[in-house]
Amino acid sequence: MIELIGMIGAICFALSGIPQAVKSIIDGHSNGISHGTIWLWLVGEFAMLSYAFGKYSNDLILIINYLANFFVVAVIAFYKYKPKKERA
């Protein structure tokens, strides 16, 4: 039962940034998110992904979770630093 609760938490955590990533794509920017939030999130996800690869390399669900989180924050960071106006 505790593994199920952990899996639900991991899935929710992995999906939690998707609404913001979609909003950033639609709006063409991530202006409402601070630089500090983006950098702490990116560094945190990279560190946890490195940790998961090193310690739990056989736990595919954990690896996918951190990869998904890293991808989502990378999309948000992209639109923070390269909004549509600048790319046009």
N, C-alpha and C positions, 0 to 999 in steps of 0.2 A: 504493500500500500504506500509506503514512504517513497518508493521509486516512482510510482505513478504521480504522486504530488510533485516530486522533483522534476519529472518530465513535463508536467503541465506548466510549472514555473519556468522551465527552460524554454518551452515553446512560446509562452507569453512574452518572456524577455527578448527572444529572438524576433518576434513580430512587432514589438512595441515601437520601434523606430520607423516601421513601414509607412504609417500614415504621414509622418513628417517628410519622409523621402518623396512620397507621391505628391504632397503639397509643394515641395521644393521644385519638383519637375514641372508641375502645372503652372506654378507662379513664375518659374524661371529664376528664382533666387531663394536664399535661406537667410534673409535679413533679420528675422526675429530670433535667431539663435546666436548666442555670444561666441566669440572666438575661443574663449576659455572652455566652454562646454564642448565644442567640437574637438579641440585638442586633447582635453582630458578623456573624452569618449574614445577617440582614435588610439591614444596611447594605452588606455585601459584595455581596449579590445585586442590590440596587438600583443600586449603583455599576457593577457589571458589565453590568447590563441597559442602563443609560444609555450606557455606553461602546459596547456592541454596537449600539445604535440609532444612535449618532453615527458610528461608524467602519465598521460592517459592516451597514448597514441592509438590504442585499440578501441577507444570509445568514440565511434563514428558520430553518434548523436551530439556529443559535446563538441567535437571538432566542427561539425556542420553548423551548430548553433553559433559558435564564435566567428566562423567564416561569414555567415549570414549577417551577423551584427556588424562585422567589419565592413562588408559591402554596403550595408545601409548607411552607415555613418560616412563612408567614402562618397556616396551619392550626395548626401547633405553637404559635406565639405566642398565638393565640386561646385555646387550651386551657390555656396557661400562665397567662394573665392573667384568663381567665373560665372557671374550671373548672365542671363541671356543678352542683356544690353551690350555687355563687353564682348561677347562672342559674335555678335551680328556684324 
